[in-house]
Amino acid sequence: MPLEGSLIVKDDGLPEMTAFDTEAVTLEKADIVQVLYEIDDDDMEAMIPIAFHPTIPPSVTFLFYQGGGGPVPPFTMGQVRLGCRAGVRPRGYLLAAVVDNPDAARELSQRWGYRCLPGEVKISRRHDYVRATAAVDGRTILDVTVVDPMPISGSDIQFTATMNPARTPKGVRLVQVDPEFTFHKAERGQPRVDVFDAAAWGDDRVRTVYPVSACAAVADLTLPKLRYLCKPDVPTMQGTEKIG
């Protein structure tokens, strides 16, 4: 039998969405950094909602975007997401996102349900590494690097959809955000995590144990119209709701 999540999603601190009718927004030539690690499996079922299955092995994704377009002002965002599956489909359950522009954070929260924390977020590119950092109140809570990046095809990279817990007109829901990407540049390198303060991202049980992969890209990133919601407290096959 597949393992199932057991986390009860509470509405404390969740972003507030008043509607689901947001239009798609394209961030042209956005910088993207993703670092993936296996995590300790002691609490893997307790860290994700009942709606999902944990990945085997359990994993965490550190995902950064830098861009802006249309109603979303320029921003840099760092996300921490736990690997999970909605049925058989891979997903990333968002713990939190740090965003460096308050106006952009408001749009990301209200339109797509991102739980945004104010802070400083940076992406630095050099010939031998791509580094991404996030800090809150002057303290670094995430520092990851793609070491020795080498060119690859954008088709070799997979970015899974994000499931954002949020308060919505239908109650607390997991909002599916599945961006689309048109790649201009893609690279793969060795993953490295120098700082990860799990408690600052909302769950101190997340402990990295083994590096898996790392990539960096420049792409036209489209934040989509919303299509699906999930009830967090029942399996995905029972609790998925189509928007519109």
Secondary structure by P-SEA (a helix, b strand, c coil): cbbbbbccccccbbbbbcccccccccccbbbbbbbbbbcccccccccccccccccccccccbbbbbbcccccccbbbbbbbbbbbcccbbbbbbcccccccaaaaaaaaacccccccbbbbbccccccbbbbbccccccccbbbbbcbbbbbbcccccccbbbbbccccccccbbbbbbbbbccbbbbbbbbbcccccccccccccccccccccbbbbcccccccccccccccccccccccccc
